[in-house]
Amino acid sequence: MSNKALSVAFVALALLATACNTVRGAGRDVQSVGSAVENTAK
C-alpha cells in the first residue's frame, strides 16, 4: 500500500470508531431516559 492510501485508511478507521462510540453513547442516553420514565410511572 502506498503511504497516501494507508493514511486515508487510517483516518477512515478512526472516524468509524468515533461514530460507533457516539452511537453507543446515544443508545445509553436513550435507555437511561426510558428507565427514568418507567420508574416515574410506577
Secondary structure by P-SEA (a helix, b strand, c coil): ccaaaaaaaaaaaaaaaaaaaaaaaaaaaaaaaaaaaaaaac
